[in-house]
């Protein structure tokens, strides 16, 4: 990095090493440093590799067509920059104060590869006319790219410890967020004129694309290492505008159904997706936290659309779960779901809306045992063997005295009624006749619900 201090005399030693004033790491050099910096600018020397800036620095404008090199530079205080007429290199630079590139213009390539921002990095309303390289960066405070314009390819990776804002940003070419690690990031009303790829990116907090516009592919995929979305993640795709929804893809990621409220996911590509299944109340609560009005209705719509997507892709088990969640959300619109006078409530209780085979089986077994117990309390016609007039001949003679069945016989009798076998003995009392009639209706209906639930797990 000695090329940056060409022509500069020895200034002072630090920890046994000799430094010029440009590279010396100490704020006490401030007055002398300004003179050395001015000498470089006067001779249009913009090689700042490894330079240690002790105070607020303002450079505006840079002469058009002149490459600016701040590689390995260290900025210890606030630094503000203006226009860059040619390539601007900040690779491996360290910003210990606020880095302010507000409304800066980069006519050439902007290279911030492996730069470190220990305070705020402000690129709001900046213009990047050529390639923008932010690979391997680390931003410890807010990173603000709001209203920035990227006219050529842009690449981002590294760690964003605090919030990252790309609100109103315009990406006119492909943008890569490969291996970028975000805490909370916002693309509110951002415009993507080409592909945007989050391959290997991770999101540990709120991710917002509300009102964003996508003309190309939008891809989320796990490459290796940590999952794209974690248990603390939240994705907001509300009211996004997508020219071709089939270009939106999620590959090997964890998703939650309520993330797709107010967007049409019926043609999205879900490949090897692990759905984080939670109950309707939890999904509704998450939507309420986001400020969504009528969350039950919107969740039901989103789940029905996701069910269509799953059926078209032959993922019938997922489709079944989405249908259940959609109907359960509608059930919870009234009295927290306890509306027993509604047919849908009984449908939910009996079989989970025809989607839960185990629940339907448990209810069917409950019907069988319950009616078996009742048969031990109601009367049935009693038959006794009687001797006839001929010797050694026995005939059956009906005794109209009603008697209940013992428990083992009652269970067998209940199974016969459920399968429409008309078992003996006949019910002898009005109560017994009513119970048999009721089981004759409920038993086959519940068996049909069980068959429906099993079928829906494997096919339409």
C-alpha positions as CSV (number, residue, x, y, z in Angstrom):
1,X,0.0,0.0,0.0
2,X,3.1,2.3,-0.2
3,X,1.9,3.6,-3.6
4,X,-0.7,5.7,-1.7
5,X,2.0,7.6,0.2
6,X,4.3,8.3,-2.7
7,X,6.0,11.6,-2.1
8,X,5.1,11.8,1.5
9,X,7.9,12.0,4.1
10,X,8.2,9.9,7.3
11,X,5.9,11.2,9.9
12,X,6.1,9.1,13.1
13,X,6.5,5.6,14.5
14,X,3.7,3.5,15.9
15,X,4.4,0.2,17.7
16,X,7.8,0.1,16.2
17,X,6.7,0.7,12.6
18,X,7.4,3.8,10.5
19,X,4.5,5.7,9.0
20,X,3.8,8.6,6.7
21,X,1.1,11.0,7.9
22,X,-1.5,9.4,5.6
23,X,-1.1,5.9,7.1
24,X,-0.4,6.7,10.7
25,X,-3.2,5.4,12.9
26,X,-3.9,8.2,15.3
27,X,-6.3,11.1,15.6
28,X,-3.5,13.5,16.9
29,X,-2.2,13.8,13.4
30,X,-5.3,15.7,12.3
31,X,-3.8,19.1,11.3
32,X,-0.8,17.6,9.5
33,X,-3.0,15.0,7.8
34,X,-5.2,17.6,6.2
35,X,-2.1,19.2,4.5
36,X,-1.0,15.8,3.2
37,X,-4.5,15.0,2.0
38,X,-4.7,18.3,0.2
39,X,-1.3,17.7,-1.5
40,X,-2.7,14.4,-3.0
41,X,-5.9,16.1,-4.2
42,X,-4.0,18.9,-5.8
43,X,-2.0,16.5,-7.9
44,X,-5.1,14.5,-8.6
45,X,-3.7,11.4,-6.9
46,X,-6.7,9.4,-5.6
47,X,-4.8,6.3,-4.5
48,X,-5.9,6.0,-0.8
49,X,-5.0,2.4,-0.1
50,X,-4.6,1.9,3.6
51,X,-4.9,5.6,4.4
52,X,-6.2,6.3,8.0
53,X,-8.6,9.2,8.0
54,X,-8.9,10.8,11.5
55,X,-11.7,13.4,11.0
56,X,-14.8,14.1,9.0
57,X,-13.9,13.9,5.3
58,X,-15.8,15.4,2.4
59,X,-14.9,14.7,-1.2
60,X,-17.1,16.4,-3.8
61,X,-17.0,16.2,-6.7
62,X,-14.3,13.9,-8.1
63,X,-13.1,14.8,-11.5
64,X,-14.9,12.9,-14.2
65,X,-13.0,10.0,-15.7
66,X,-10.5,9.7,-12.8
67,X,-10.5,6.4,-10.9
68,X,-10.7,6.8,-7.2
69,X,-9.0,4.1,-5.0
70,X,-9.7,3.9,-1.3
71,X,-8.8,0.2,-1.0
72,X,-7.8,-0.7,2.6
73,X,-8.4,2.9,3.8
74,X,-9.6,3.4,7.4
75,X,-12.0,6.2,8.1
76,X,-12.1,6.9,11.9
77,X,-14.8,9.6,11.8
78,X,-17.7,10.6,9.7
79,X,-17.0,10.6,6.0
80,X,-19.1,12.0,3.2
81,X,-18.7,11.6,-0.5
82,X,-20.2,13.1,-3.6
83,X,-19.8,12.2,-7.3
84,X,-17.4,9.7,-8.8
85,X,-16.7,10.0,-12.5
86,X,-15.0,6.7,-12.9
87,X,-14.4,3.5,-10.9
88,X,-14.5,4.0,-7.2
89,X,-12.7,1.4,-5.1
90,X,-13.4,1.0,-1.4
91,X,-12.5,-2.7,-1.1
92,X,-11.3,-3.7,2.4
93,X,-11.9,-0.1,3.6
94,X,-12.9,0.4,7.3
95,X,-15.4,3.0,8.3
96,X,-15.4,3.7,12.0
97,X,-17.7,6.7,11.8
98,X,-20.8,7.2,9.7
99,X,-20.2,6.6,6.0
100,X,-22.4,9.1,4.2
101,X,-22.8,8.5,0.4
102,X,-26.2,10.2,0.3
103,X,-27.0,11.2,-3.3
104,X,-23.6,10.1,-4.4
105,X,-23.1,9.3,-8.1
106,X,-20.9,6.4,-9.2
107,X,-20.5,6.7,-13.0
108,X,-18.0,3.8,-13.0
109,X,-17.8,0.6,-11.1
110,X,-18.4,0.9,-7.3
111,X,-16.3,-1.6,-5.4
112,X,-17.0,-2.0,-1.7
113,X,-15.9,-5.6,-1.5
114,X,-15.1,-6.7,2.1
115,X,-15.6,-3.2,3.5
116,X,-16.4,-2.8,7.2
117,X,-18.9,-0.2,8.4
118,X,-18.8,0.0,12.2
119,X,-21.4,2.8,12.2
120,X,-24.2,3.8,9.8
121,X,-23.7,3.2,6.0
122,X,-25.8,5.7,4.2
123,X,-26.3,5.2,0.4
124,X,-29.7,6.8,0.2
125,X,-30.6,8.2,-3.3
126,X,-27.2,7.1,-4.5
127,X,-26.8,6.4,-8.3
128,X,-24.8,3.4,-9.5
129,X,-24.4,3.6,-13.2
130,X,-22.1,0.6,-13.5
131,X,-21.6,-2.6,-11.5
132,X,-22.0,-2.2,-7.7
133,X,-20.0,-4.7,-5.7
134,X,-20.8,-5.0,-2.0
135,X,-19.6,-8.6,-1.5
136,X,-18.3,-9.7,1.9
137,X,-19.2,-6.4,3.6
138,X,-20.1,-6.1,7.3
139,X,-22.4,-3.3,8.5
140,X,-22.8,-3.0,12.3
141,X,-25.4,-0.2,12.2
142,X,-28.1,0.7,9.8
143,X,-27.5,0.2,6.1
144,X,-29.6,2.7,4.1
145,X,-30.0,2.2,0.4
146,X,-33.4,3.8,0.2
147,X,-34.2,5.4,-3.2
148,X,-30.9,4.2,-4.6
149,X,-30.7,3.5,-8.3
150,X,-28.7,0.5,-9.6
151,X,-28.5,0.7,-13.4
152,X,-26.2,-2.3,-13.8
153,X,-25.6,-5.6,-12.0
154,X,-25.4,-5.3,-8.2
155,X,-24.1,-7.9,-5.7
156,X,-24.5,-8.0,-2.0
157,X,-23.2,-10.5,0.6
158,X,-21.8,-10.4,4.1
159,X,-23.4,-9.5,7.4
160,X,-26.0,-6.8,8.1
161,X,-26.1,-6.7,11.9
162,X,-28.8,-4.0,12.1
163,X,-31.6,-3.0,9.8
164,X,-31.0,-2.8,6.0
165,X,-33.3,-0.5,4.0
166,X,-33.8,-0.7,0.2
167,X,-37.2,1.1,0.2
168,X,-38.0,2.8,-3.1
169,X,-34.8,1.4,-4.6
170,X,-34.7,0.7,-8.3
171,X,-32.7,-2.3,-9.6
172,X,-32.6,-2.1,-13.4
173,X,-30.4,-5.2,-13.8
174,X,-29.9,-8.5,-12.1
175,X,-29.2,-8.2,-8.4
176,X,-27.6,-10.9,-6.2
177,X,-28.0,-11.2,-2.5
178,X,-26.1,-14.5,-2.3
179,X,-24.8,-15.4,1.1
180,X,-26.1,-12.1,2.6
181,X,-27.1,-12.4,6.2
182,X,-29.9,-10.0,7.2
183,X,-31.5,-9.2,10.5
184,X,-34.3,-7.1,9.3
185,X,-34.5,-5.8,5.7
186,X,-37.1,-3.8,3.8
187,X,-37.7,-3.5,0.1
188,X,-40.9,-1.4,0.4
189,X,-42.0,-0.1,-3.0
190,X,-38.7,-1.3,-4.5
191,X,-38.6,-2.0,-8.3
192,X,-36.8,-5.0,-9.7
193,X,-36.6,-4.8,-13.5
194,X,-34.7,-8.0,-13.8
195,X,-33.9,-11.1,-11.7
196,X,-33.4,-10.9,-7.9
197,X,-31.7,-13.9,-6.3
198,X,-31.5,-14.7,-2.7
199,X,-29.4,-17.9,-3.0
200,X,-27.9,-18.9,0.3
201,X,-29.1,-15.6,2.0
202,X,-30.4,-15.8,5.5
203,X,-33.2,-13.7,7.2
204,X,-33.4,-13.7,11.0
205,X,-36.0,-11.0,11.4
206,X,-38.7,-9.1,9.4
207,X,-38.3,-9.1,5.6
208,X,-40.7,-6.8,3.8
209,X,-41.4,-6.6,0.1
210,X,-44.7,-4.8,0.4
211,X,-45.8,-3.0,-2.8
212,X,-42.6,-4.1,-4.5
213,X,-42.6,-4.7,-8.3
214,X,-40.9,-7.7,-9.9
215,X,-40.4,-8.1,-13.7
216,X,-38.0,-11.1,-13.6
217,X,-37.3,-14.0,-11.4
218,X,-37.5,-13.9,-7.6
219,X,-35.7,-16.8,-6.1
220,X,-35.1,-17.9,-2.5
221,X,-33.0,-21.0,-2.1
222,X,-30.8,-22.6,0.5
223,X,-27.3,-23.2,-0.8
224,X,-25.6,-24.6,2.3
225,X,-25.1,-23.8,5.9
226,X,-28.0,-22.0,7.8
227,X,-31.6,-22.1,6.6
228,X,-32.9,-19.1,4.6
229,X,-35.7,-18.5,7.1
230,X,-35.6,-19.4,10.8
231,X,-38.2,-19.6,13.6
232,X,-37.8,-15.9,14.2
233,X,-38.2,-14.9,10.6
234,X,-41.2,-13.1,9.0
235,X,-41.8,-12.5,5.3
236,X,-44.2,-9.9,4.1
237,X,-45.2,-10.2,0.4
238,X,-48.4,-8.1,0.7
239,X,-49.6,-6.4,-2.4
240,X,-46.5,-7.0,-4.4
241,X,-46.8,-6.7,-8.2
242,X,-45.4,-9.7,-10.1
243,X,-45.5,-9.7,-13.9
244,X,-45.2,-13.5,-14.1
245,X,-46.0,-15.3,-10.9
246,X,-44.5,-18.6,-12.2
247,X,-41.0,-16.9,-11.9
248,X,-41.3,-16.8,-8.1
249,X,-39.6,-19.8,-6.6
250,X,-38.8,-21.1,-3.1
251,X,-36.3,-24.0,-2.9
252,X,-35.4,-25.9,0.2
253,X,-36.7,-23.3,2.6
254,X,-39.0,-23.1,5.7
255,X,-42.2,-21.1,5.1
256,X,-45.4,-20.2,7.0
257,X,-48.8,-19.9,5.3
258,X,-49.6,-16.4,6.6
259,X,-46.6,-15.0,4.7
260,X,-48.7,-15.3,1.5
261,X,-51.6,-13.1,2.5
262,X,-52.6,-10.5,-0.1
263,X,-50.5,-12.1,-2.8
264,X,-51.5,-14.8,-5.3
265,X,-49.2,-17.8,-4.9
266,X,-51.1,-20.3,-7.1
267,X,-48.3,-20.4,-9.7
268,X,-45.3,-20.0,-7.3
269,X,-42.7,-22.8,-7.5
270,X,-42.4,-24.5,-4.1
271,X,-39.7,-27.2,-4.3
272,X,-38.7,-29.2,-1.2
273,X,-40.4,-26.7,1.0
274,X,-40.8,-27.4,4.7
275,X,-44.0,-25.7,5.9
276,X,-43.9,-24.6,9.5
277,X,-47.4,-25.8,10.4
278,X,-49.0,-24.0,13.3
279,X,-52.7,-23.7,14.2
280,X,-55.0,-21.0,12.8
281,X,-54.9,-19.0,16.0
282,X,-51.1,-18.6,15.8
283,X,-51.3,-17.6,12.2
284,X,-54.0,-15.1,12.9
285,X,-52.1,-13.6,15.8
286,X,-49.1,-13.1,13.5
287,X,-51.2,-11.2,11.0
288,X,-52.7,-9.1,13.7
289,X,-49.2,-8.1,14.8
290,X,-48.6,-7.0,11.2
291,X,-51.7,-4.9,11.3
292,X,-53.7,-6.9,8.8
293,X,-57.5,-6.2,9.1
294,X,-59.9,-9.2,9.0
295,X,-57.0,-11.6,9.4
296,X,-59.3,-14.7,9.5
297,X,-60.7,-14.0,6.0
298,X,-57.4,-13.1,4.4
299,X,-55.7,-16.2,5.9
300,X,-58.5,-18.4,4.6
301,X,-58.1,-16.9,1.1
302,X,-54.3,-17.4,1.2
303,X,-54.6,-21.0,2.3
304,X,-57.1,-21.9,-0.4
305,X,-54.8,-20.5,-3.0
306,X,-51.8,-22.4,-1.5
307,X,-54.0,-25.6,-1.5
308,X,-54.6,-25.1,-5.3
309,X,-50.9,-24.8,-5.8
310,X,-50.2,-27.9,-3.9
311,X,-52.9,-29.9,-5.7
312,X,-51.6,-28.8,-9.1
313,X,-48.1,-30.1,-8.0
314,X,-49.6,-33.4,-6.7
315,X,-48.6,-32.5,-3.1
316,X,-51.9,-33.7,-1.8
317,X,-51.0,-34.0,1.9
318,X,-49.9,-30.3,1.9
319,X,-53.1,-29.4,0.0
320,X,-55.2,-31.2,2.7
321,X,-53.4,-29.2,5.5
322,X,-54.0,-25.9,3.7
323,X,-57.7,-26.7,3.2
324,X,-58.0,-27.5,6.9
325,X,-56.3,-24.2,7.9
326,X,-58.5,-22.2,5.5
327,X,-61.7,-23.6,7.0
328,X,-60.5,-23.3,10.5
329,X,-59.7,-19.6,10.0
330,X,-63.3,-19.0,8.8
331,X,-64.6,-21.0,11.9
332,X,-62.7,-18.6,14.2
333,X,-64.4,-15.5,12.8
334,X,-67.3,-16.0,15.3
335,X,-67.1,-16.5,19.1
336,X,-63.5,-17.8,18.8
337,X,-64.8,-20.8,16.8
338,X,-67.4,-22.1,19.3
339,X,-70.5,-21.9,17.1
340,X,-72.0,-25.3,17.8
341,X,-75.3,-24.4,16.0
342,X,-73.4,-24.2,12.7
343,X,-73.0,-27.3,10.5
344,X,-69.4,-26.4,9.9
345,X,-68.6,-26.6,13.6
346,X,-69.8,-30.2,13.6
347,X,-67.9,-30.9,10.4
348,X,-64.8,-29.7,12.2
349,X,-65.5,-31.7,15.3
350,X,-66.3,-34.9,13.4
351,X,-63.3,-35.1,11.0
352,X,-61.4,-31.8,10.8
353,X,-63.5,-30.8,7.8
354,X,-62.9,-34.1,6.2
355,X,-59.1,-33.6,6.2
356,X,-58.0,-35.4,9.4
357,X,-58.2,-39.1,9.2
358,X,-57.0,-39.8,12.7
359,X,-59.6,-37.4,14.2
360,X,-62.3,-39.1,12.1
361,X,-61.2,-42.5,13.3
362,X,-61.2,-41.4,17.0
363,X,-64.8,-40.0,16.6
364,X,-65.9,-43.2,14.8
365,X,-64.6,-45.4,17.6
366,X,-66.2,-43.0,20.1
367,X,-69.6,-43.5,18.4
368,X,-69.2,-47.2,18.5
369,X,-68.3,-47.3,22.2
370,X,-70.9,-44.7,23.2
371,X,-73.8,-46.5,21.6
372,X,-72.5,-49.8,23.0
373,X,-72.7,-48.2,26.5
374,X,-76.2,-46.9,25.8
375,X,-77.4,-50.4,24.7
376,X,-76.5,-51.6,28.2
377,X,-79.2,-49.3,29.5
378,X,-82.1,-49.6,27.1
379,X,-84.5,-52.6,26.6
380,X,-84.4,-55.2,23.8
381,X,-86.8,-58.1,23.2
382,X,-85.9,-61.2,25.1
383,X,-86.1,-64.7,23.5
384,X,-86.3,-67.9,25.6
385,X,-86.1,-71.5,24.5
386,X,-89.4,-73.5,25.3
387,X,-90.3,-77.1,25.0
388,X,-92.9,-77.9,22.4
389,X,-95.5,-80.7,22.6
390,X,-93.4,-83.1,20.7
391,X,-90.6,-84.8,22.7
392,X,-87.2,-83.4,22.6
393,X,-88.2,-80.5,20.4
394,X,-87.3,-77.0,21.4
395,X,-88.8,-73.9,19.8
396,X,-88.2,-70.2,20.5
397,X,-90.9,-68.2,22.2
398,X,-90.7,-64.5,22.4
399,X,-90.8,-62.9,25.8
400,X,-92.0,-59.3,25.5
401,X,-90.1,-58.3,28.6
402,X,-87.5,-55.8,27.6
403,X,-83.9,-56.3,28.9
404,X,-80.6,-54.5,28.2
405,X,-77.6,-56.2,26.7
406,X,-74.4,-57.0,28.5
407,X,-71.4,-54.9,27.5
408,X,-69.6,-57.3,25.2
409,X,-72.8,-58.2,23.5
410,X,-73.7,-54.4,23.3
411,X,-70.4,-53.6,21.5
412,X,-71.1,-56.4,18.9
413,X,-74.6,-55.1,18.5
414,X,-73.4,-51.5,18.1
415,X,-70.9,-52.6,15.3
416,X,-73.8,-54.4,13.6
417,X,-76.0,-51.3,13.6
418,X,-73.2,-49.1,12.3
419,X,-72.6,-51.5,9.4
420,X,-76.4,-51.6,8.6
421,X,-76.6,-55.4,9.5
422,X,-80.0,-55.2,11.4
423,X,-78.8,-57.4,14.3
424,X,-81.0,-59.3,16.7
425,X,-82.6,-58.8,19.2
426,X,-85.0,-56.1,18.1
427,X,-85.3,-52.9,20.2
428,X,-88.3,-53.4,22.5
429,X,-88.7,-49.8,23.8
430,X,-89.1,-46.4,22.2
431,X,-85.8,-45.3,23.7
432,X,-84.0,-48.4,22.3
433,X,-85.6,-47.8,18.8
434,X,-84.6,-44.2,18.9
435,X,-81.0,-45.0,19.8
436,X,-80.7,-47.7,17.1
437,X,-82.1,-45.3,14.5
438,X,-79.7,-42.5,15.5
439,X,-76.7,-44.9,15.3
440,X,-77.9,-46.1,11.9
441,X,-77.5,-42.6,10.7
442,X,-74.4,-41.4,12.5
443,X,-72.3,-44.5,12.2
444,X,-72.2,-44.7,8.3
445,X,-71.9,-40.9,8.0
446,X,-68.8,-40.9,10.3
447,X,-67.4,-43.9,8.4
448,X,-67.8,-41.9,5.2
449,X,-66.0,-38.9,6.7
450,X,-63.1,-41.2,7.6
451,X,-62.9,-42.6,4.1
452,X,-63.0,-39.0,2.7
453,X,-60.2,-37.9,5.0
454,X,-58.0,-40.9,4.0
455,X,-58.7,-40.2,0.3
456,X,-57.7,-36.6,0.5
457,X,-54.3,-37.4,1.9
458,X,-53.4,-39.2,-1.4
459,X,-55.5,-37.7,-4.2
460,X,-58.0,-35.1,-5.0
